[in-house]
Amino acid sequence: MGLSNNIDLWLIGICLSRVGTGLALITYAAALPVLQREWGMSAATGGSISTANQIAYAVSLVIFSSLADLWGAKRVYLGSMTAGAVSAVFFALFARDYYSGLILYSLVGLCLGGSYTTGLMILSERYATSKRGMAMGFFIASTSAGYTLSLLISGLALPLGGYKLSFFLTCLGTPIGAAVAWLALWRTKNTVVMRQGKRGFVGDVVKNKPAMLLIAGYCFHNWELQGMWTWTPAFLAACFAFGGAEALQAAGLGSYASAFFHFTGILASFSMGLLSDRRGRAVMLLVLSGISSICSFLFGWTFGWPLIITIGLGAIYAFSSLGDSPVLSAALSEAADPAYLGAALGLRSLLGFSAGAAAPLVFGLILDWTNPAAIGRLYAHWGWAFSSLGLLGLGAVVVAFVYKRQLQSRNNL
């Protein structure tokens, strides 16, 4: 069956709703080089807002994922999207310094966490395993599409009206996404899988070795991905500033280049998800995690190099670091008991997004340490900070290798 026959209006609708979520979730990173100056933040302080957002998002994912097992994924998804729409508007209108930004962006993460794992659960209910990688790939690609659109809007808005205009325009997308979610899921059944005769969370999740391996891989993956997403716009802005661009112009150019990276992430999500349906989850995880780790060790050292090299390597970095997201999600949906899928996704989210939350802060601390006189000015040494992402990214390679061997051993029995 051709790819076009696998994509229906229902899938397009739920993916468009997720685009609106992505608009709000990357808006802070796009404006970070401007906010550091206007809010008087060091790299560590700036990274702490992103970290707080990720911690809130992780807590939210655990709560909403667990509730989805009890109440149904559709109901929780729509509730999260609605709450997220309200919180995004509050952030856009009232985040005007470090403390208001910290509180309100944390609220955005807390509200929107229920729009991710519950969406994956809805997809796993609708699509068989032979098409699940494709469907989840499109869903995750839609998040990248939201990031891309947010960065493009930020690139236009920052030079024209600063961060206030950028926040306002990007955060409008979240209420629109919530409205689309209600329309797309209006006639979709809310499903609750009964747990009669089950062994419980420990027996069905914690003692499920393939599931726990995939959860560990997601932790390493998220450390690398969230650190890269948060700091790449600022890194690229520094590269453009080093080339002679004025501060606001450099921030806008950094957003444009980061938008291009997220566009490659869109391609990665649906193509790698689809390819994993055909070539196997474990093989794709091993290849993609290996490439992204290499890129983490190289990317930051390209500061001051010709921009075409930096952007070219960054595109490969973005493709590989996001390409394993739908593969990990599809694999876990197959390894976990359906009655405990929400719980498994919740545990994955707690551990994975906690790792992802720590990464921007650790990155910022290393950036301050390796650029001791640069606070408020141009950061010129980025290699060690990006390498910290690759160090834990290697853990994803090890997990993928062990998971592949485990599957081979099981198939040989």
C-alpha positions as CSV (number, residue, x, y, z in Angstrom):
1,M,0.0,0.0,0.0
2,G,1.4,3.4,-1.0
3,L,2.3,6.1,1.5
4,S,-0.5,8.3,0.3
5,N,-3.1,5.6,1.2
6,N,-1.8,5.4,4.7
7,I,-2.4,9.1,5.5
8,D,-6.0,10.1,6.2
9,L,-7.8,13.3,7.2
10,W,-8.0,12.1,10.8
11,L,-4.2,11.8,11.0
12,I,-3.7,15.2,9.3
13,G,-6.1,16.8,11.9
14,I,-4.4,15.4,15.0
15,C,-1.0,16.3,13.5
16,L,-2.1,19.9,12.8
17,S,-3.3,20.2,16.4
18,R,0.2,19.2,17.5
19,V,1.7,21.9,15.3
20,G,0.0,24.5,17.5
21,T,1.7,22.9,20.6
22,G,5.1,23.1,19.0
23,L,4.7,26.9,18.4
24,A,4.7,27.6,22.1
25,L,7.3,25.0,23.2
26,I,10.2,26.5,21.3
27,T,9.4,30.2,21.5
28,Y,11.6,30.8,24.5
29,A,14.7,29.1,22.9
30,A,14.2,31.3,19.8
31,A,14.3,34.5,21.8
32,L,17.0,33.3,24.3
33,P,19.9,35.4,22.9
34,V,17.7,38.6,23.2
35,L,16.3,37.6,26.6
36,Q,19.8,37.1,28.1
37,R,20.5,40.8,27.4
38,E,17.2,42.3,28.2
39,W,16.5,40.3,31.3
40,G,20.1,40.4,32.4
41,M,20.6,36.6,32.5
42,S,23.8,34.5,32.4
43,A,23.8,31.3,30.3
44,A,23.1,29.2,33.4
45,T,20.2,31.5,34.4
46,G,18.8,31.5,30.9
47,G,19.0,27.7,30.7
48,S,17.2,27.4,34.1
49,I,13.9,28.7,32.5
50,S,14.1,26.0,29.9
51,T,15.0,23.5,32.6
52,A,12.0,24.5,34.7
53,N,9.7,24.2,31.7
54,Q,11.1,20.7,31.0
55,I,10.7,19.6,34.6
56,A,7.1,20.8,34.6
57,Y,6.5,19.1,31.3
58,A,8.0,15.8,32.7
59,V,5.7,16.0,35.8
60,S,2.8,16.7,33.5
61,L,3.5,13.8,31.3
62,V,3.6,11.4,34.2
63,I,0.3,12.6,35.6
64,F,-1.5,12.8,32.3
65,S,-0.2,9.5,31.0
66,S,-1.4,7.7,34.2
67,L,-4.8,9.4,34.0
68,A,-5.1,8.3,30.3
69,D,-5.0,4.7,31.4
70,L,-7.9,5.4,33.7
71,W,-9.9,8.0,31.8
72,G,-9.0,7.4,28.2
73,A,-6.3,9.1,26.0
74,K,-8.7,11.3,24.0
75,R,-10.3,12.9,27.1
76,V,-6.9,13.7,28.6
77,Y,-5.4,14.9,25.3
78,L,-8.2,17.5,24.8
79,G,-8.0,18.7,28.3
80,S,-4.3,19.3,28.1
81,M,-4.6,21.1,24.8
82,T,-7.2,23.4,26.2
83,A,-5.3,24.2,29.4
84,G,-2.1,24.7,27.2
85,A,-3.9,27.2,25.0
86,V,-4.7,29.4,28.1
87,S,-1.3,29.1,29.6
88,A,0.5,30.0,26.3
89,V,-1.6,33.2,26.1
90,F,-0.7,34.1,29.7
91,F,3.0,33.6,29.0
92,A,2.9,35.7,25.8
93,L,1.2,38.6,27.6
94,F,2.8,38.6,31.0
95,A,6.4,37.1,30.9
96,R,8.5,40.3,31.2
97,D,11.4,39.3,33.4
98,Y,13.3,36.3,34.7
99,Y,10.8,35.4,37.5
100,S,7.6,35.9,35.5
101,G,9.2,34.0,32.6
102,L,10.2,31.2,34.9
103,I,6.8,30.8,36.5
104,L,4.7,31.2,33.3
105,Y,6.9,29.1,31.1
106,S,6.8,26.3,33.7
107,L,3.0,26.6,33.6
108,V,3.1,26.1,29.8
109,G,5.0,22.9,30.2
110,L,2.8,21.7,33.0
111,C,-0.4,22.2,30.9
112,L,0.9,20.9,27.6
113,G,2.5,17.7,28.8
114,G,-0.7,15.8,28.3
115,S,-0.7,16.5,24.6
116,Y,2.3,14.2,23.7
117,T,2.0,10.7,25.2
118,T,-1.8,10.7,25.0
119,G,-1.5,11.5,21.4
120,L,0.8,8.5,20.9
121,M,-1.7,6.3,22.8
122,I,-4.5,7.5,20.5
123,L,-2.4,6.6,17.5
124,S,-1.6,3.1,18.9
125,E,-5.3,2.5,19.3
126,R,-6.0,3.3,15.7
127,Y,-3.0,1.9,13.8
128,A,-1.7,-1.6,13.6
129,T,2.1,-2.2,14.2
130,S,2.8,-2.4,10.5
131,K,1.7,1.3,10.2
132,R,2.4,2.6,13.6
133,G,5.9,3.9,12.9
134,M,4.5,5.9,10.0
135,A,1.7,7.4,12.1
136,M,3.9,8.2,15.1
137,G,6.5,9.6,12.7
138,F,4.0,12.0,11.3
139,F,2.8,13.0,14.8
140,I,6.3,13.8,16.0
141,A,7.1,15.5,12.7
142,S,4.2,17.8,13.3
143,T,5.8,18.9,16.5
144,S,9.0,19.8,14.5
145,A,6.7,21.6,12.0
146,G,5.5,23.7,14.9
147,Y,9.0,24.4,16.0
148,T,10.0,25.4,12.5
149,L,7.0,27.7,12.1
150,S,7.7,29.2,15.5
151,L,11.4,29.9,14.7
152,L,10.4,31.4,11.3
153,I,7.9,33.7,13.0
154,S,10.5,34.6,15.7
155,G,13.0,35.3,13.0
156,L,10.7,37.9,11.5
157,A,9.3,39.3,14.8
158,L,12.5,39.7,16.9
159,P,14.1,42.4,14.7
160,L,10.7,44.2,14.3
161,G,9.2,44.1,17.8
162,G,11.6,42.2,20.1
163,Y,10.7,39.3,22.2
164,K,7.2,40.6,23.1
165,L,6.0,40.5,19.5
166,S,7.7,37.1,19.0
167,F,6.0,35.6,22.1
168,F,2.6,37.0,21.1
169,L,2.6,35.7,17.5
170,T,4.0,32.3,18.3
171,C,1.8,31.6,21.3
172,L,-1.4,32.4,19.3
173,G,-0.8,29.0,17.5
174,T,-1.6,27.0,20.6
175,P,-5.2,28.1,21.0
176,I,-5.6,27.4,17.3
177,G,-4.1,24.0,17.7
178,A,-6.5,23.2,20.6
179,A,-9.5,24.2,18.4
180,V,-8.3,21.9,15.7
181,A,-7.8,19.0,18.2
182,W,-11.5,19.3,19.2
183,L,-12.6,19.2,15.6
184,A,-10.3,16.3,14.7
185,L,-11.3,14.1,17.6
186,W,-14.9,15.0,17.9
187,R,-16.2,11.6,16.7
188,T,-13.2,9.5,17.9
189,K,-14.1,7.0,20.6
190,N,-12.6,7.5,24.1
191,T,-11.0,4.1,24.9
192,V,-10.2,2.7,28.3
193,V,-8.4,-0.7,28.4
194,M,-9.4,-2.8,31.5
195,R,-6.6,-4.1,33.8
196,Q,-8.4,-7.3,35.1
197,G,-5.9,-10.0,35.9
198,K,-2.9,-7.9,35.3
199,R,0.3,-8.1,37.4
200,G,0.5,-4.4,38.1
201,F,2.9,-1.6,37.4
202,V,6.0,-3.4,38.6
203,G,5.2,-6.7,36.8
204,D,4.0,-5.2,33.6
205,V,6.4,-2.2,33.2
206,V,9.4,-2.3,35.6
207,K,10.1,-6.0,35.0
208,N,9.5,-5.7,31.3
209,K,13.1,-5.8,30.1
210,P,12.6,-4.6,26.5
211,A,10.4,-1.8,27.7
212,M,12.9,-0.7,30.3
213,L,15.7,-0.8,27.7
214,L,13.7,1.5,25.5
215,I,12.9,3.8,28.4
216,A,16.7,4.1,29.2
217,G,17.4,4.8,25.5
218,Y,14.8,7.6,25.6
219,C,16.5,9.2,28.6
220,F,19.9,9.4,26.8
221,H,18.1,10.5,23.6
222,N,16.2,13.3,25.4
223,W,19.3,14.6,27.2
224,E,21.0,15.1,23.8
225,L,17.9,16.4,22.0
226,Q,16.6,18.9,24.6
227,G,20.1,20.4,25.1
228,M,20.6,20.8,21.4
229,W,17.2,22.3,20.8
230,T,17.5,24.8,23.6
231,W,20.9,26.1,22.8
232,T,21.3,25.8,19.0
233,P,19.4,29.1,18.2
234,A,21.8,30.9,20.6
235,F,24.8,29.1,19.2
236,L,23.9,30.1,15.6
237,A,23.1,33.7,16.7
238,A,26.7,33.8,18.1
239,C,28.0,32.4,14.8
240,F,26.2,35.2,12.9
241,A,27.3,37.8,15.4
242,F,30.9,36.7,15.0
243,G,30.5,37.2,11.3
244,G,29.4,40.8,11.8
245,A,25.7,40.8,12.3
246,E,24.0,43.2,14.8
247,A,22.6,41.5,17.9
248,L,18.9,41.4,17.0
249,Q,19.7,40.6,13.4
250,A,21.9,37.7,14.5
251,A,19.1,36.4,16.8
252,G,16.7,36.5,13.8
253,L,19.2,34.7,11.5
254,G,19.9,32.1,14.2
255,S,16.1,31.5,14.4
256,Y,15.9,31.1,10.6
257,A,18.8,28.6,10.6
258,S,17.3,26.7,13.5
259,A,14.0,26.6,11.6
260,F,15.9,24.9,8.8
261,F,17.2,22.3,11.3
262,H,13.7,21.6,12.5
263,F,12.6,21.2,8.9
264,T,15.2,18.4,8.6
265,G,13.7,17.0,11.8
266,I,10.3,16.9,10.1
267,L,11.8,14.8,7.3
268,A,13.6,12.6,9.8
269,S,10.5,11.8,11.9
270,F,8.2,10.6,9.2
271,S,10.9,8.9,7.1
272,M,12.6,7.1,9.9
273,G,9.3,6.1,11.5
274,L,8.2,4.6,8.1
275,L,11.6,3.0,7.5
276,S,11.5,1.4,11.0
277,D,8.3,-0.3,9.9
278,R,10.2,-1.9,7.1
279,R,13.8,-2.4,8.3
280,G,13.2,-2.9,12.1
281,R,13.2,-0.6,15.1
282,A,16.5,-1.8,16.6
283,V,18.6,-1.2,13.4
284,M,17.3,2.3,13.0
285,L,17.9,3.2,16.7
286,L,21.5,2.0,16.4
287,V,22.3,3.9,13.3
288,L,20.6,7.2,14.3
289,S,21.9,7.3,17.8
290,G,25.5,6.7,16.6
291,I,25.3,9.6,14.0
292,S,23.8,12.1,16.5
293,S,26.4,11.3,19.1
294,I,29.2,12.0,16.6
295,C,27.5,15.3,15.7
296,S,27.3,16.4,19.3
297,F,31.0,16.0,19.7
298,L,31.7,18.0,16.6
299,F,29.1,20.7,16.3
300,G,30.2,23.2,18.9
301,W,33.8,23.3,17.7
302,T,32.7,24.7,14.3
303,F,32.2,28.2,15.8
304,G,34.2,30.6,13.6
305,W,34.2,28.1,10.7
306,P,32.5,29.0,7.4
307,L,28.8,29.0,8.1
308,I,28.0,26.6,5.4
309,I,30.0,23.9,7.3
310,T,28.3,24.7,10.6
311,I,24.8,24.7,9.1
312,G,25.4,21.6,7.0
313,L,26.6,19.6,10.1
314,G,23.8,21.0,12.1
315,A,21.2,19.7,9.6
316,I,22.7,16.2,9.9
317,Y,22.7,16.6,13.7
318,A,19.0,17.7,13.7
319,F,18.0,14.8,11.4
320,S,19.7,12.1,13.4
321,S,18.9,13.4,16.9
322,L,15.2,13.5,16.2
323,G,14.9,10.6,13.8
324,D,14.9,8.0,16.5
325,S,11.9,9.6,18.4
326,P,9.1,7.9,16.5
327,V,11.2,4.7,16.4
328,L,11.5,4.7,20.2
329,S,7.8,5.5,20.7
330,A,6.6,2.8,18.2
331,A,8.9,0.2,19.8
332,L,7.7,1.0,23.3
333,S,4.0,0.8,22.2
334,E,4.7,-2.7,21.0
335,A,6.8,-3.9,24.0
336,A,4.4,-2.6,26.7
337,D,1.1,-4.2,27.8
338,P,-1.7,-2.1,26.2
339,A,-3.4,-1.8,29.7
340,Y,-0.2,-0.2,31.0
341,L,0.9,1.7,28.0
342,G,0.1,5.0,29.6
343,A,2.0,4.0,32.8
344,A,5.0,3.0,30.7
345,L,4.9,6.2,28.7
346,G,4.6,8.1,32.0
347,L,7.6,6.5,33.5
348,R,9.5,7.1,30.2
349,S,8.4,10.7,30.3
350,L,9.4,11.3,34.0
351,L,12.9,9.9,33.5
352,G,13.4,11.1,29.9
353,F,12.3,14.6,30.4
354,S,14.1,14.9,33.7
355,A,17.2,14.1,31.8
356,G,16.2,16.6,29.1
357,A,15.4,19.2,31.7
358,A,18.9,18.9,33.2
359,A,20.7,19.2,29.9
360,P,20.1,22.9,29.1
361,L,21.2,23.9,32.6
362,V,24.4,21.7,32.6
363,F,25.1,23.1,29.1
364,G,24.7,26.6,30.4
365,L,27.0,26.0,33.3
366,I,29.7,24.5,31.1
367,L,29.2,27.5,28.7
368,D,29.7,30.0,31.5
369,W,32.7,28.0,32.8
370,T,34.5,27.9,29.4
371,N,33.6,31.6,28.7
372,P,34.3,33.3,32.0
373,A,34.3,36.9,30.8
374,A,31.5,36.5,28.2
375,I,28.3,37.0,30.3
376,G,26.2,39.6,28.4
377,R,28.6,39.5,25.5
378,L,29.6,37.0,22.7
379,Y,30.2,33.4,23.7
380,A,33.0,32.0,21.6
381,H,33.7,28.6,23.1
382,W,30.9,26.1,22.5
383,G,32.7,22.8,21.9
384,W,32.8,21.5,25.5
385,A,29.1,22.4,26.2
386,F,27.9,20.5,23.1
387,S,30.3,17.6,23.8
388,S,28.5,17.1,27.2
389,L,25.4,16.2,25.1
390,G,27.3,13.7,23.1
391,L,28.8,12.0,26.2
392,L,25.4,10.9,27.4
393,G,24.2,10.4,23.8
394,L,26.6,7.5,23.6
395,G,24.4,5.8,26.2
396,A,21.7,5.6,23.5
397,V,24.1,3.8,21.2
398,V,24.9,1.2,23.9
399,V,21.2,0.7,24.7
400,A,20.3,0.3,21.0
401,F,23.0,-2.3,20.7
402,V,21.8,-4.3,23.7
403,Y,18.2,-4.0,22.5
404,K,19.1,-5.3,19.1
405,R,21.0,-8.3,20.6
406,Q,18.0,-9.0,22.9
407,L,15.6,-9.1,20.0
408,Q,18.0,-11.4,18.0
409,S,18.3,-13.7,21.0
410,R,14.5,-13.9,21.4
411,N,14.0,-14.6,17.6
412,N,16.5,-17.4,17.8
413,L,14.6,-19.2,20.6
